[in-house]
Amino acid sequence: MRDTRAALLEATNTVILRDGIAHLTLEAIAKEAGASKGGLLYHFPNKEALIRGLLEHYLTLFEAELSRRMAHDPDPKGRFSRALIGATFDADPHQPMLRAGLLAALTINPELLEPVRAAFEGYQQRIEGDGLKPTHATLLRLAADGLWFADLLHLAPPAGPFREQLRQRLLTLSYQELD
């Protein structure tokens, strides 16, 4: 039996992406998850808690991916930058979850984006302590962020060989310092 909390988060994601935020109701989520409304309320007392949970779940998965990549990088200088670049460029199966959570948060209550803001502030702090010049490392982060948003919102993201060329260029830059 799958975890009820995870099933409710998946159902929230499905309802938002399939039906739109206007149709995001506790009843629709419970039905999609095959749970009772009482069971849903046990885990998430309201819609805002569901959206917050969706965003926090995605951020937890992304942080685990960053940690995994950093553990496999033998060079400490620029390690976090390379992990962020790699995790951003690789296809993320949870990207629809984040898209759904961000859209819902922006529509229902922009304050729900606070965990995402805090995560990005943390990424910036980690980038600045990554052993590269802070301006250089920040340029790498902003390039990765730009790709992340292009992918997330389908804003002409680069694809195919060109995408791989961009990745390799950023990774090369993570081993160098700009003058």
N, C-alpha and C positions, 0 to 999 in steps of 0.2 A: 504494500500500500504506500502510495507516495505521501510525502509530508504535506499536511493540510495547509500550513502557512505558504509553502512553495506553490502549491496548487492554486491558492487564492491570488498570489502575485502573478502567476502565469495567466490566470483568468482575467485579472485586471488588465494586463497587457493585451490580451486577445480582444477584449471588449473595446478598449480604446482604439486599437488599430483597425479593427473590423467595422465597428459601429460608430465610432466617433465619441468625443468627450460628452456630447449632449446626451448620449445614451448610457453614460457611466452611472449606473445605479447599484446600490448594494444588492438588490434583487437580481440584476443581470449578472453580477459577478458571482454570486452564490450559485445561480443556475449553471453558469459556464463551468464553475469548479466542481459541480456535483455536490455541493455542500448546502447546509441549511443557513438561513440568514443568521440564526443564533450562533452557529459555528463560526461564521465569518466575523460576527461582532465580538466573539471571544478573542480572536486573534487581532482584529483591527476594529476599534470602536467606531470609526467613521471613515468616510471617503478620503479625507486628508491623511489619515494614518496609513491607509492603503498606498496612496501615492508616495508618501514619505518612505514607506517600506520598500516600494518598487525601486526608488532611487538609491536607497541605502544598500539594497541587495546588489544592484548593478555595481555600485562603487566598491563593495566588498569583493566582488568577482574581479574587477579591474585591478584592485590592489594586489590580490593574490597573483594575478598574471604579471604585474610589475615585479613582485618579489621573486617569482619563479625565474624570470628573465635575468634579474640581477644576480641571482645565485649561480647562474651559468656564465657570467661574464668575468673573466679573470683580471681585467684591467679596472682598477677602482676609479681612475680618472675618467669622468664622463659616463660612468656605469648607469646612473639613473637616467641620463639623457638617452642613452641607447635603448634602455628598457622601455622608456616612454615612446620613443620613435617606433620601435618594433611592435609594441602592443597596439599602437595607433594604426600602423600600416597594415597589420594582419587583419584579416576578416574576423570580426567579433560576432559570434552567434547571439550575443545578448544585446546587440545594438538596438533591435526593435524595442526591447524592454526599456532601454534608456530613452529612446525617442518618445515612447508612450508616456513615460513618467515626466519627462520635461514638458511635453505638450499639456498634459493634465495639470502640472504644477503652475505653468504660466497662465492657464485658463482659470483654474479654481482658486489658487492662492500662491502668488509668486514667492511668498516667504518659505514655501516648501522647498525652494531651490537652495536653501541655506546649506544643506550637506554637500551639494555640488560645489557651491562657492567655497566652502571650507576645504574641500578636496583640492580644488584648483589652487587655492592659497598654499596648501601644503606642498603641492607639486612645485610651485614656484620656489618655496623655501628649500626644498630638496635640490632643485636645479641649481640654486645659488651656492649650495654647498657641495656641488658635484665635482669640484676640482678644476673646473674650467672657469674662465673669466665670466663673471655673472652676466655681462651683456651678451657674450657669445652663447652661453647656455640658454639664456632667455630667448634669443633668436631661434634656437633649436626647438624650444618648447612652443613658441608661438607658431612656428611652421607646422609642428605636429598638431597643435590645437586647430589650426586652419584646416588641415586635412580631416581631422575628427569631425568638425562642424560641416564640412562639405559632404562627408560620408553620411553623417547623421541626418542632414536635411536634404540630401540628394541635390546639392548645389554644384553640379558639374565636377564631381570628384574625378581625379585622374585615375586611369585604369590601365591594365595591361603592362606592356614593357615600359611605358613612360612612368607609370606609378613606381615600378621597381627601380628605375633610374633615379627618381626623386628620393626614394628610400636610401639607396646606396650613397647618394650625395650627402644626405643628412648624416648618415652613419660615418662617412669619411670625415665630415666636419666635426663629429663628436670626438675624434682623435686628434684634432688640430686646434690651434688657437688662431683666431683672426687677428690681424694687426689693428 
